[in-house]
């Protein structure tokens, strides 16, 4: 999901934050670790029972206390940051904290508008920000956009050298826009961030919504 992040809500497809206004620093494609983040013990991560179809090997389905369903790598910890817009900003991190998935609700009226704001001069970027590409994922059924970029530092996160970030914002089945952003070291290749993102988005189901229990997995 940086000090001045854009708020957007996106729901994605198999190829796939803005935190609430109060958490603006963790709401854009390159959010720095939010201040006031609350780490939670495994018992606080919500129901982790799998849905009808199992996610890919190495992933587990989480029924998050914020009401959404998602699939994340097994053993990742959960933390949250309060948001003044929509759900809290939720982060899942690997044990070594070098990989993160961030989920949040977006305030702009479209994924495209959210990224337009983030990429504008009025939104600050992390040090070393380098845009790699902005792609429209609209296909007539799914509406979303994906931004890929590099960053030298991500606030509150360990020094891994250059960070590789893939941020997807999409319109979910409930009509709201959510963001799922995947972070990791660029030094270990870029496939893992995309795999984490696409799996998370494939299994994403927004709060108070009945979704297909057997999502297609590439």
Z-matrix of the N, CA and C atoms (Angstrom, degrees):
N
C 1 2.307
C 2 1.644 1 102.24
N 3 6.057 2 158.32 1 -74.81
C 4 1.435 3 138.38 2 -168.71
C 5 1.500 4 109.13 3 101.68
N 6 1.174 5 116.58 4 159.45
C 7 1.457 6 118.31 5 -170.78
C 8 1.500 7 112.93 6 -68.82
N 9 1.269 8 116.92 7 -31.87
C 10 1.440 9 118.80 8 -173.99
C 11 1.506 10 108.00 9 -131.91
N 12 1.323 11 117.64 10 74.51
C 13 1.440 12 120.67 11 -173.46
C 14 1.506 13 112.79 12 -89.72
N 15 1.313 14 113.80 13 155.86
C 16 1.445 15 119.01 14 -178.86
C 17 1.513 16 109.29 15 -87.98
N 18 1.305 17 119.13 16 142.60
C 19 1.436 18 121.62 17 179.65
C 20 1.509 19 108.96 18 -95.94
N 21 1.353 20 115.01 19 121.40
C 22 1.449 21 117.87 20 177.77
C 23 1.497 22 110.84 21 -146.79
N 24 1.325 23 117.42 22 156.79
C 25 1.440 24 120.79 23 178.47
C 26 1.505 25 109.08 24 -123.47
N 27 1.333 26 117.81 25 124.91
C 28 1.440 27 120.16 26 -176.70
C 29 1.504 28 112.48 27 -139.63
N 30 1.324 29 118.75 28 142.55
C 31 1.446 30 122.24 29 174.17
C 32 1.500 31 108.79 30 -118.74
N 33 1.306 32 120.00 31 128.37
C 34 1.432 33 121.72 32 -169.90
C 35 1.492 34 117.22 33 -113.95
N 36 1.317 35 114.81 34 174.58
C 37 1.446 36 120.68 35 177.18
C 38 1.513 37 109.08 36 -108.19
N 39 1.332 38 116.80 37 -167.27
C 40 1.446 39 119.91 38 -172.92
C 41 1.502 40 114.17 39 -59.27
N 42 1.301 41 119.15 40 -21.04
C 43 1.462 42 119.83 41 176.54
C 44 1.525 43 111.04 42 -77.73
N 45 1.175 44 125.60 43 -12.82
C 46 1.463 45 123.76 44 -178.58
C 47 1.489 46 112.12 45 -80.35
N 48 11.188 47 88.87 46 -172.47
C 49 1.332 48 134.13 47 107.63
C 50 1.463 49 108.56 48 -154.49
N 51 0.936 50 122.63 49 133.13
C 52 1.445 51 106.87 50 146.95
C 53 1.489 52 107.76 51 -115.26
N 54 1.229 53 117.06 52 125.66
C 55 1.440 54 118.95 53 177.35
C 56 1.512 55 109.67 54 -69.96
N 57 1.296 56 116.02 55 163.78
C 58 1.445 57 119.69 56 179.60
C 59 1.504 58 110.33 57 -57.24
N 60 1.329 59 115.13 58 164.92
C 61 1.462 60 119.01 59 -175.83
C 62 1.514 61 111.51 60 -53.04
N 63 1.328 62 116.94 61 -37.87
C 64 1.446 63 119.35 62 -178.76
C 65 1.507 64 110.81 63 -63.93
N 66 1.327 65 116.26 64 -23.16
C 67 1.453 66 120.35 65 -178.99
C 68 1.507 67 110.19 66 -110.99
N 69 1.302 68 116.39 67 35.19
C 70 1.457 69 120.32 68 -174.90
C 71 1.506 70 112.69 69 -53.13
N 72 1.325 71 119.05 70 -27.86
C 73 1.446 72 119.70 71 -177.09
C 74 1.505 73 111.78 72 -71.05
N 75 1.321 74 119.19 73 -9.67
C 76 1.459 75 120.20 74 -179.19
C 77 1.500 76 109.98 75 -125.79
N 78 1.324 77 118.47 76 24.55
C 79 1.446 78 120.41 77 -173.93
C 80 1.496 79 117.06 78 -106.92
N 81 1.307 80 120.75 79 -3.31
C 82 1.442 81 118.21 80 -176.90
C 83 1.496 82 110.43 81 -112.44
N 84 1.357 83 115.84 82 178.33
C 85 1.445 84 119.53 83 -175.39
C 86 1.509 85 112.61 84 -53.88
N 87 1.316 86 118.20 85 -25.02
C 88 1.452 87 118.79 86 -179.87
C 89 1.496 88 111.10 87 -123.62
N 90 1.311 89 118.30 88 48.29
C 91 1.450 90 119.50 89 -174.52
C 92 1.502 91 112.42 90 -64.91
N 93 1.286 92 116.84 91 139.36
C 94 1.456 93 119.28 92 174.33
C 95 1.512 94 106.22 93 -83.52
N 96 1.326 95 116.46 94 159.55
C 97 1.447 96 118.17 95 -178.13
C 98 1.494 97 109.17 96 -54.24
N 99 1.344 98 117.62 97 128.67
C 100 1.448 99 121.62 98 -176.02
C 101 1.510 100 112.96 99 -70.51
N 102 1.313 101 116.17 100 145.99
C 103 1.450 102 119.40 101 175.85
C 104 1.509 103 107.40 102 -78.90
N 105 1.319 104 117.07 103 154.04
C 106 1.450 105 119.94 104 179.10
C 107 1.512 106 111.95 105 76.61
N 108 1.328 107 117.40 106 17.49
C 109 1.452 108 120.87 107 -178.78
C 110 1.512 109 109.03 108 -69.83
N 111 1.320 110 115.48 109 137.08
C 112 1.452 111 120.70 110 -177.34
C 113 1.526 112 110.38 111 -110.98
N 114 1.363 113 117.89 112 107.70
C 115 1.448 114 120.17 113 177.33
C 116 1.519 115 109.14 114 -73.59
N 117 1.305 116 117.10 115 150.12
C 118 1.451 117 120.18 116 -178.03
C 119 1.507 118 110.87 117 -131.49
N 120 1.316 119 115.85 118 147.18
C 121 1.455 120 121.18 119 -179.83
C 122 1.516 121 109.66 120 -73.21
N 123 1.340 122 117.55 121 161.67
C 124 1.462 123 120.40 122 -179.45
C 125 1.517 124 112.84 123 -51.65
N 126 1.328 125 117.29 124 -34.71
C 127 1.460 126 119.26 125 -178.25
C 128 1.524 127 111.94 126 -69.15
N 129 1.331 128 116.40 127 -13.38
C 130 1.454 129 120.31 128 -179.00
C 131 1.526 130 112.82 129 -100.20
N 132 1.320 131 117.09 130 5.86
C 133 1.453 132 118.69 131 -175.58
C 134 1.510 133 112.70 132 -85.68
N 135 1.318 134 118.18 133 -2.28
C 136 1.455 135 120.00 134 177.71
C 137 1.515 136 112.08 135 92.23
N 138 1.328 137 115.85 136 177.97
C 139 1.452 138 122.47 137 -178.72
C 140 1.516 139 110.03 138 -65.32
N 141 1.321 140 117.05 139 122.38
C 142 1.452 141 120.46 140 -179.33
C 143 1.527 142 111.63 141 -106.41
N 144 1.313 143 117.87 142 14.47
C 145 1.455 144 119.47 143 -179.38
C 146 1.518 145 110.04 144 -64.88
N 147 1.341 146 117.98 145 139.72
C 148 1.456 147 121.31 146 -177.41
C 149 1.511 148 112.38 147 -71.46
N 150 1.331 149 116.50 148 155.61
C 151 1.452 150 120.41 149 174.86
C 152 1.526 151 107.92 150 -85.00
N 153 1.340 152 117.23 151 -174.61
C 154 1.456 153 121.96 152 -172.48
C 155 1.521 154 113.21 153 -51.49
N 156 1.295 155 117.82 154 -39.41
C 157 1.459 156 121.53 155 -179.29
C 158 1.517 157 108.46 156 -112.28
N 159 1.327 158 116.03 157 136.59
C 160 1.462 159 119.84 158 -177.55
C 161 1.520 160 111.08 159 -74.84
N 162 1.328 161 117.15 160 145.96
C 163 1.470 162 120.65 161 176.32
C 164 1.527 163 108.99 162 -73.86
N 165 1.317 164 118.33 163 176.82
C 166 1.472 165 120.58 164 179.24
C 167 1.525 166 111.65 165 -58.02
N 168 1.317 167 116.49 166 156.08
C 169 1.465 168 121.14 167 178.56
C 170 1.523 169 110.02 168 -54.28
N 171 1.340 170 115.62 169 135.41
C 172 1.455 171 120.28 170 179.43
C 173 1.511 172 114.28 171 91.60
N 174 1.332 173 117.75 172 -3.61
C 175 1.464 174 122.08 173 178.61
C 176 1.524 175 109.89 174 -116.40
N 177 1.317 176 115.81 175 157.50
C 178 1.459 177 121.24 176 175.36
C 179 1.527 178 109.02 177 -135.59
N 180 1.333 179 115.05 178 149.84
C 181 1.462 180 120.46 179 179.53
C 182 1.522 181 108.53 180 -85.64
N 183 1.307 182 116.29 181 131.72
C 184 1.464 183 121.87 182 175.71
C 185 1.525 184 108.52 183 -114.08
N 186 1.325 185 115.27 184 132.20
C 187 1.461 186 121.12 185 171.01
C 188 1.526 187 104.82 186 -102.71
N 189 1.315 188 114.45 187 91.21
C 190 1.462 189 121.15 188 -170.27
C 191 1.522 190 112.22 189 -67.44
N 192 1.348 191 115.46 190 149.54
C 193 1.460 192 120.03 191 179.25
C 194 1.518 193 112.55 192 -64.78
N 195 1.337 194 118.07 193 -17.18
C 196 1.466 195 120.28 194 174.56
C 197 1.526 196 111.35 195 -76.37
N 198 1.326 197 117.06 196 -3.90
C 199 1.456 198 121.23 197 173.46
C 200 1.513 199 115.88 198 104.87
N 201 1.333 200 117.79 199 -11.67
C 202 1.458 201 119.41 200 -177.88
C 203 1.535 202 111.55 201 -95.64
N 204 1.324 203 115.46 202 160.20
C 205 1.461 204 122.34 203 173.26
C 206 1.520 205 108.26 204 -107.58
N 207 1.327 206 116.21 205 144.67
C 208 1.455 207 120.87 206 -179.83
C 209 1.520 208 108.14 207 -157.71
N 210 1.313 209 117.67 208 161.91
C 211 1.465 210 122.22 209 173.62
C 212 1.517 211 108.12 210 -116.61
N 213 1.337 212 116.40 211 130.16
C 214 1.466 213 121.97 212 -179.37
C 215 1.526 214 108.54 213 -133.18
N 216 1.325 215 117.89 214 161.99
C 217 1.464 216 119.92 215 177.20
C 218 1.533 217 110.98 216 -57.42
N 219 1.310 218 115.91 217 144.87
C 220 1.464 219 120.98 218 -178.56
C 221 1.531 220 110.80 219 -61.88
N 222 1.325 221 115.49 220 140.28
C 223 1.455 222 121.06 221 174.57
C 224 1.506 223 116.10 222 84.17
N 225 1.326 224 118.30 223 3.24
C 226 1.460 225 119.34 224 179.33
C 227 1.527 226 110.73 225 -78.07
N 228 1.327 227 116.24 226 143.95
C 229 1.464 228 121.82 227 179.88
C 230 1.521 229 110.60 228 -87.61
N 231 1.318 230 115.36 229 162.87
C 232 1.466 231 121.56 230 -176.79
C 233 1.520 232 110.54 231 -121.43
N 234 1.319 233 117.31 232 142.51
C 235 1.465 234 122.81 233 172.98
C 236 1.512 235 108.07 234 -146.41
N 237 1.320 236 116.42 235 162.17
C 238 1.464 237 120.15 236 -177.32
C 239 1.528 238 111.51 237 -136.77
N 240 1.315 239 114.02 238 159.65
C 241 1.464 240 122.57 239 173.04
C 242 1.524 241 106.06 240 -133.24
N 243 1.318 242 117.01 241 130.80
C 244 1.463 243 120.02 242 179.02
C 245 1.517 244 110.63 243 -61.47
N 246 1.326 245 115.11 244 146.51
C 247 1.453 246 120.24 245 178.77
C 248 1.518 247 109.19 246 -131.82
N 249 1.301 248 116.35 247 145.65
C 250 1.464 249 119.98 248 179.14
C 251 1.521 250 110.89 249 -88.18
N 252 1.334 251 116.05 250 -0.41
C 253 1.466 252 119.83 251 179.21
C 254 1.522 253 109.54 252 -132.63
N 255 1.330 254 116.58 253 119.63
C 256 1.459 255 119.88 254 176.64
C 257 1.515 256 113.32 255 67.00
N 258 1.328 257 115.67 256 -148.53
C 259 1.460 258 121.36 257 -177.48
C 260 1.525 259 110.75 258 -71.87
N 261 1.326 260 115.55 259 164.77
C 262 1.460 261 120.02 260 174.38
C 263 1.523 262 108.44 261 -66.57
N 264 1.328 263 115.81 262 157.59
C 265 1.457 264 121.02 263 175.69
C 266 1.522 265 106.99 264 -80.04
N 267 1.323 266 116.80 265 119.81
C 268 1.464 267 121.83 266 -176.63
C 269 1.521 268 109.12 267 -109.60
N 270 1.342 269 116.29 268 131.54
C 271 1.460 270 121.29 269 176.38
C 272 1.521 271 109.66 270 -120.62
N 273 1.314 272 115.57 271 137.00
C 274 1.463 273 122.78 272 172.35
C 275 1.520 274 106.52 273 -114.69
N 276 1.349 275 116.93 274 130.95
C 277 1.464 276 120.77 275 -176.41
C 278 1.523 277 111.92 276 -127.17
N 279 1.325 278 114.42 277 148.93
C 280 1.460 279 120.59 278 175.07
C 281 1.532 280 108.98 279 -70.16
N 282 1.326 281 118.51 280 159.45
C 283 1.467 282 120.78 281 -179.63
C 284 1.524 283 113.90 282 -54.30
N 285 1.347 284 117.79 283 -34.62
C 286 1.467 285 119.69 284 179.46
C 287 1.528 286 112.52 285 -87.96
N 288 1.343 287 116.68 286 1.46
C 289 1.463 288 124.23 287 177.88
C 290 1.534 289 112.99 288 63.99
N 291 1.306 290 117.75 289 16.84
C 292 1.463 291 119.97 290 -179.77
C 293 1.525 292 112.73 291 -94.06
N 294 1.322 293 116.76 292 -3.52
C 295 1.467 294 120.84 293 175.24
C 296 1.522 295 108.13 294 -134.65
N 297 1.312 296 115.56 295 141.35
C 298 1.464 297 119.80 296 -178.21
C 299 1.522 298 110.47 297 -144.68
N 300 1.329 299 114.59 298 143.61
C 301 1.460 300 121.82 299 168.38
C 302 1.519 301 106.60 300 -116.52
N 303 1.307 302 117.32 301 130.52
C 304 1.464 303 121.41 302 -178.98
C 305 1.524 304 109.19 303 -121.57
N 306 1.324 305 115.64 304 135.92
C 307 1.465 306 121.74 305 -178.02
C 308 1.516 307 108.93 306 -126.44
N 309 1.334 308 117.66 307 132.05
C 310 1.451 309 120.39 308 177.22
C 311 1.518 310 110.60 309 -157.44
N 312 1.311 311 115.40 310 168.76
C 313 1.461 312 120.97 311 179.74
C 314 1.526 313 109.13 312 -99.23
N 315 1.328 314 115.05 313 142.49
C 316 1.460 315 120.20 314 -175.40
C 317 1.525 316 112.35 315 -102.30
N 318 1.331 317 116.26 316 142.67
C 319 1.455 318 121.44 317 -176.26
C 320 1.519 319 113.73 318 -90.53
N 321 1.334 320 117.71 319 -27.69
C 322 1.457 321 119.88 320 -179.37
C 323 1.528 322 110.17 321 -66.02
N 324 1.336 323 115.88 322 163.52
C 325 1.469 324 118.60 323 -173.00
C 326 1.526 325 113.85 324 -86.22
N 327 1.344 326 117.65 325 0.46
C 328 1.459 327 120.24 326 176.18
C 329 1.522 328 108.86 327 -161.71
N 330 1.349 329 117.31 328 155.50
C 331 1.468 330 120.04 329 175.81
C 332 1.529 331 111.04 330 -56.83
N 333 1.323 332 116.15 331 -41.18
C 334 1.460 333 120.90 332 -178.79
C 335 1.529 334 111.38 333 -61.36
N 336 1.334 335 115.96 334 -43.86
C 337 1.466 336 119.76 335 -179.66
C 338 1.521 337 111.10 336 -66.21
N 339 1.326 338 116.14 337 -35.72
C 340 1.460 339 120.32 338 -179.60
C 341 1.522 340 110.99 339 -63.99
N 342 1.325 341 116.81 340 -46.06
C 343 1.459 342 119.63 341 179.79
C 344 1.525 343 111.76 342 -71.50
N 345 1.320 344 116.58 343 -31.84
C 346 1.466 345 119.30 344 176.94
C 347 1.527 346 109.70 345 -60.77
N 348 1.330 347 115.70 346 -41.78
C 349 1.457 348 119.71 347 178.40
C 350 1.528 349 111.09 348 -67.41
N 351 1.329 350 115.90 349 -43.91
C 352 1.464 351 118.85 350 -178.59
C 353 1.524 352 112.13 351 -61.77
N 354 1.315 353 116.21 352 -40.26
C 355 1.465 354 120.34 353 -176.88
C 356 1.525 355 113.53 354 -81.69
N 357 1.320 356 116.86 355 -6.09
C 358 1.463 357 120.37 356 -179.58
C 359 1.534 358 110.83 357 -76.20
N 360 1.329 359 115.72 358 165.74
C 361 1.457 360 120.90 359 -179.58
C 362 1.521 361 112.52 360 -66.43
N 363 1.331 362 117.54 361 -19.74
C 364 1.464 363 118.90 362 -177.20
C 365 1.522 364 113.04 363 -79.15
N 366 1.328 365 117.73 364 -7.79
C 367 1.463 366 120.88 365 178.54
C 368 1.522 367 109.45 366 -111.04
N 369 1.330 368 116.69 367 124.12
C 370 1.460 369 119.98 368 -179.78
C 371 1.530 370 110.17 369 -71.28
N 372 1.324 371 116.30 370 151.52
C 373 1.457 372 123.08 371 -179.20
C 374 1.529 373 109.19 372 -118.10
N 375 1.323 374 116.63 373 160.35
C 376 1.469 375 118.55 374 176.86
C 377 1.521 376 110.14 375 -68.85
N 378 1.315 377 115.96 376 157.37
C 379 1.465 378 119.99 377 177.66
C 380 1.526 379 108.99 378 -58.18
N 381 1.327 380 115.49 379 138.47
C 382 1.453 381 119.67 380 177.91
C 383 1.515 382 114.08 381 77.19
N 384 1.331 383 117.36 382 16.24
C 385 1.468 384 120.34 383 -178.71
C 386 1.526 385 111.04 384 -61.31
N 387 1.331 386 115.40 385 130.38
C 388 1.466 387 120.87 386 176.90
C 389 1.525 388 108.44 387 -140.93
N 390 1.307 389 116.45 388 112.59
C 391 1.467 390 120.21 389 179.90
C 392 1.521 391 110.24 390 -71.30
N 393 1.332 392 116.45 391 130.75
C 394 1.461 393 121.68 392 177.91
C 395 1.519 394 111.94 393 -100.93
N 396 1.336 395 115.48 394 -25.56
C 397 1.450 396 117.58 395 179.99
C 398 1.510 397 112.49 396 166.89
N 399 1.316 398 116.27 397 144.22
C 400 1.458 399 123.39 398 175.54
C 401 1.524 400 106.75 399 -122.03
N 402 1.333 401 116.25 400 120.35
C 403 1.458 402 121.21 401 -173.63
C 404 1.517 403 111.81 402 -121.28
N 405 1.321 404 116.77 403 133.36
C 406 1.464 405 120.62 404 173.23
C 407 1.526 406 107.94 405 -82.52
N 408 1.332 407 116.26 406 133.04
C 409 1.464 408 121.64 407 -180.00
C 410 1.522 409 111.28 408 -106.65
N 411 1.317 410 117.29 409 8.79
C 412 1.463 411 121.25 410 -179.24
C 413 1.528 412 110.28 411 -60.48
N 414 1.337 413 116.08 412 129.72
C 415 1.462 414 119.46 413 179.02
C 416 1.529 415 112.51 414 -134.24
N 417 1.325 416 116.60 415 14.97
C 418 1.452 417 120.46 416 -178.46
C 419 1.506 418 113.10 417 95.64
N 420 1.327 419 116.07 418 -19.97
C 421 1.469 420 121.40 419 177.40
C 422 1.528 421 109.07 420 -119.61
N 423 1.307 422 115.61 421 -50.80
C 424 1.462 423 122.09 422 178.81
C 425 1.522 424 109.39 423 -94.50
N 426 1.338 425 116.06 424 138.63
C 427 1.463 426 121.06 425 176.93
C 428 1.520 427 108.56 426 -122.27
N 429 1.319 428 116.15 427 116.59
C 430 1.453 429 119.10 428 -179.42
C 431 1.511 430 111.86 429 -171.07
N 432 1.328 431 115.40 430 168.76
C 433 1.467 432 122.41 431 177.27
C 434 1.519 433 108.01 432 -139.14
N 435 1.329 434 115.60 433 151.73
C 436 1.466 435 120.25 434 -179.51
C 437 1.520 436 109.77 435 -130.15
N 438 1.337 437 115.24 436 128.32
C 439 1.458 438 121.77 437 176.86
C 440 1.520 439 108.53 438 -110.02
N 441 1.322 440 116.29 439 131.29
C 442 1.463 441 121.66 440 175.59
C 443 1.521 442 107.69 441 -118.07
N 444 1.339 443 116.35 442 133.56
C 445 1.461 444 119.14 443 -178.92
C 446 1.516 445 111.37 444 -155.27
N 447 1.328 446 114.82 445 169.69
C 448 1.458 447 122.46 446 175.86
C 449 1.526 448 108.29 447 -114.24
N 450 1.329 449 116.34 448 152.51
C 451 1.467 450 121.19 449 177.59
C 452 1.520 451 108.31 450 -144.92
N 453 1.326 452 115.51 451 140.17
C 454 1.453 453 119.75 452 179.21
C 455 1.515 454 112.41 453 -74.09
N 456 1.324 455 115.81 454 -34.75
C 457 1.466 456 120.88 455 179.33
C 458 1.522 457 109.42 456 -142.57
N 459 1.327 458 115.05 457 149.53
C 460 1.457 459 121.88 458 173.28
C 461 1.526 460 105.59 459 -125.93
N 462 1.304 461 117.71 460 116.78
C 463 1.456 462 121.62 461 -174.75
C 464 1.519 463 113.09 462 -51.26
N 465 1.324 464 116.55 463 131.53
C 466 1.450 465 121.39 464 177.04
C 467 1.509 466 114.56 465 81.11
N 468 1.330 467 117.64 466 -3.33
C 469 1.458 468 121.18 467 -179.45
C 470 1.527 469 109.77 468 -107.16
N 471 1.341 470 117.56 469 159.90
C 472 1.469 471 119.96 470 -177.82
C 473 1.525 472 112.44 471 -65.82
N 474 1.316 473 115.54 472 162.62
C 475 1.463 474 121.16 473 177.50
C 476 1.521 475 108.08 474 -83.19
N 477 1.317 476 116.35 475 106.03
C 478 1.468 477 120.49 476 -179.42
C 479 1.528 478 110.83 477 -111.19
N 480 1.329 479 115.90 478 10.29
C 481 1.454 480 119.73 479 -171.80
C 482 1.514 481 107.36 480 90.54
N 483 1.300 482 118.12 481 -129.69
C 484 1.460 483 121.84 482 178.02
C 485 1.521 484 110.53 483 -87.48
N 486 1.327 485 115.93 484 132.14
C 487 1.463 486 121.33 485 176.70
C 488 1.524 487 109.77 486 -89.70
N 489 1.335 488 115.08 487 142.23
C 490 1.459 489 121.78 488 172.57
C 491 1.524 490 106.89 489 -109.94
N 492 1.327 491 116.95 490 127.18
C 493 1.458 492 121.59 491 -175.22
C 494 1.528 493 110.54 492 -128.17
N 495 1.325 494 115.51 493 134.03
C 496 1.458 495 121.49 494 173.78
C 497 1.525 496 106.72 495 -124.07
N 498 1.315 497 117.11 496 119.25
C 499 1.461 498 123.02 497 -172.78
C 500 1.525 499 108.98 498 -121.93
N 501 1.320 500 115.92 499 118.55
C 502 1.465 501 119.70 500 179.41
C 503 1.525 502 110.00 501 -115.21
N 504 1.321 503 115.53 502 133.32
C 505 1.463 504 121.93 503 178.70
C 506 1.515 505 107.35 504 -124.38
N 507 1.326 506 115.52 505 132.24
C 508 1.459 507 118.44 506 -169.89
C 509 1.519 508 112.27 507 -150.70
N 510 1.310 509 114.95 508 163.11
C 511 1.459 510 121.24 509 176.64
C 512 1.527 511 107.33 510 -90.15
N 513 1.329 512 115.52 511 121.22
C 514 1.462 513 120.74 512 -177.43
C 515 1.523 514 111.50 513 -87.36
N 516 1.337 515 116.58 514 171.13
C 517 1.463 516 120.93 515 -179.95
C 518 1.528 517 113.98 516 -58.01
N 519 1.338 518 117.28 517 -22.93
C 520 1.463 519 119.14 518 179.15
C 521 1.527 520 112.02 519 -85.90
N 522 1.332 521 116.98 520 2.56
C 523 1.465 522 120.72 521 178.32
C 524 1.509 523 114.02 522 88.17
N 525 1.334 524 117.14 523 -6.96
C 526 1.460 525 120.90 524 178.65
C 527 1.524 526 109.96 525 -89.38
N 528 1.317 527 114.89 526 166.36
C 529 1.468 528 120.38 527 178.79
C 530 1.530 529 109.28 528 -108.05
N 531 1.330 530 114.95 529 129.63
C 532 1.464 531 121.18 530 178.93
C 533 1.515 532 109.72 531 -124.10
N 534 1.304 533 114.46 532 163.25
C 535 1.458 534 120.41 533 176.46
C 536 1.522 535 108.69 534 -126.93
N 537 1.309 536 115.77 535 139.64
C 538 1.460 537 122.43 536 170.16
C 539 1.527 538 105.58 537 -126.72
N 540 1.318 539 116.62 538 121.82
C 541 1.465 540 121.21 539 -178.34
C 542 1.522 541 109.36 540 -121.05
N 543 1.320 542 115.77 541 137.60
C 544 1.468 543 121.68 542 -178.07
C 545 1.522 544 109.33 543 -117.66
N 546 1.340 545 116.52 544 130.24
C 547 1.463 546 123.11 545 -176.50
C 548 1.521 547 110.87 546 -121.96
N 549 1.318 548 117.05 547 145.78
C 550 1.457 549 121.06 548 174.86
C 551 1.516 550 110.45 549 -173.17
N 552 1.341 551 117.88 550 168.20
C 553 1.467 552 121.11 551 179.50
C 554 1.530 553 110.63 552 -66.99
N 555 1.317 554 116.48 553 135.30
C 556 1.458 555 119.58 554 177.54
C 557 1.530 556 110.39 555 -70.48
N 558 1.322 557 116.29 556 -21.26
C 559 1.469 558 121.12 557 -175.33
C 560 1.525 559 113.82 558 -66.96
N 561 1.340 560 117.55 559 -21.93
C 562 1.471 561 119.12 560 -177.94
C 563 1.529 562 112.00 561 -99.89
N 564 1.327 563 116.67 562 16.09
C 565 1.455 564 120.21 563 -179.40
C 566 1.515 565 110.82 564 95.80
N 567 1.322 566 116.39 565 168.73
C 568 1.459 567 120.49 566 -173.98
C 569 1.524 568 113.79 567 -111.00
N 570 1.316 569 116.89 568 -2.41
C 571 1.461 570 119.31 569 -176.97
C 572 1.523 571 112.66 570 -70.25
N 573 1.338 572 117.35 571 -35.16
C 574 1.466 573 119.46 572 -175.38
C 575 1.526 574 111.58 573 -66.57
N 576 1.336 575 118.29 574 -39.84
C 577 1.466 576 119.18 575 178.58
C 578 1.531 577 111.00 576 -61.93
N 579 1.319 578 116.76 577 -41.64
C 580 1.459 579 119.84 578 179.46
C 581 1.527 580 111.03 579 -67.53
N 582 1.333 581 117.24 580 -39.72
C 583 1.467 582 120.48 581 178.86
C 584 1.522 583 111.11 582 -63.03
N 585 1.342 584 116.61 583 -43.49
C 586 1.464 585 120.03 584 178.28
C 587 1.529 586 110.51 585 -61.98
N 588 1.337 587 115.37 586 -41.95
C 589 1.456 588 119.95 587 -178.49
C 590 1.525 589 111.66 588 -65.44
N 591 1.320 590 116.75 589 -50.36
C 592 1.463 591 119.16 590 -175.01
C 593 1.521 592 111.81 591 -65.33
N 594 1.319 593 116.90 592 -36.66
C 595 1.467 594 119.64 593 177.91
C 596 1.524 595 110.25 594 -66.51
N 597 1.336 596 116.14 595 -43.88
C 598 1.465 597 120.07 596 179.28
C 599 1.518 598 111.38 597 -60.41
N 600 1.323 599 117.12 598 -43.89
C 601 1.459 600 120.72 599 -178.04
C 602 1.531 601 111.00 600 -71.45
N 603 1.325 602 116.97 601 -37.38
C 604 1.463 603 120.28 602 177.38
C 605 1.534 604 111.47 603 -56.06
N 606 1.318 605 114.82 604 -38.58
C 607 1.465 606 120.03 605 -175.31
C 608 1.525 607 113.12 606 -96.76
N 609 1.323 608 117.03 607 0.22
C 610 1.461 609 119.34 608 -177.24
C 611 1.527 610 111.40 609 -70.48
N 612 1.320 611 115.06 610 131.10
C 613 1.465 612 121.93 611 173.21
C 614 1.518 613 106.29 612 -135.24
N 615 1.328 614 119.18 613 123.47
C 616 1.471 615 121.32 614 -175.42
C 617 1.528 616 112.42 615 -70.26
N 618 1.324 617 116.69 616 166.20
C 619 1.459 618 121.28 617 179.89
C 620 1.533 619 112.25 618 -58.02
N 621 1.344 620 114.77 619 146.69
C 622 1.466 621 121.85 620 174.67
C 623 1.527 622 112.88 621 55.71
N 624 1.320 623 115.75 622 36.32
C 625 1.463 624 120.75 623 -178.38
C 626 1.518 625 109.68 624 -133.79
N 627 1.321 626 117.14 625 139.33
C 628 1.459 627 121.38 626 174.89
C 629 1.526 628 107.24 627 -94.82
N 630 1.340 629 116.44 628 118.86
C 631 1.458 630 121.19 629 -178.26
C 632 1.529 631 110.34 630 -116.58
N 633 1.306 632 115.50 631 165.40
C 634 1.457 633 121.44 632 175.84
C 635 1.515 634 108.18 633 -57.27
N 636 1.325 635 116.84 634 126.53
C 637 1.474 636 120.63 635 -178.69
C 638 1.516 637 112.16 636 -79.51
N 639 1.311 638 118.13 637 -5.94
C 640 1.456 639 121.89 638 -176.48
C 641 1.515 640 109.74 639 -130.07
N 642 1.351 641 117.64 640 68.20
C 643 1.462 642 120.66 641 -176.33
C 644 1.508 643 111.81 642 -64.59
N 645 1.322 644 115.75 643 150.63
C 646 1.468 645 119.22 644 177.45
C 647 1.511 646 109.26 645 -71.97
N 648 1.299 647 116.46 646 135.78
C 649 1.463 648 121.19 647 179.43
C 650 1.508 649 108.19 648 -120.01
N 651 1.345 650 116.94 649 123.85
C 652 1.456 651 119.92 650 -179.33
C 653 1.527 652 110.55 651 -67.83
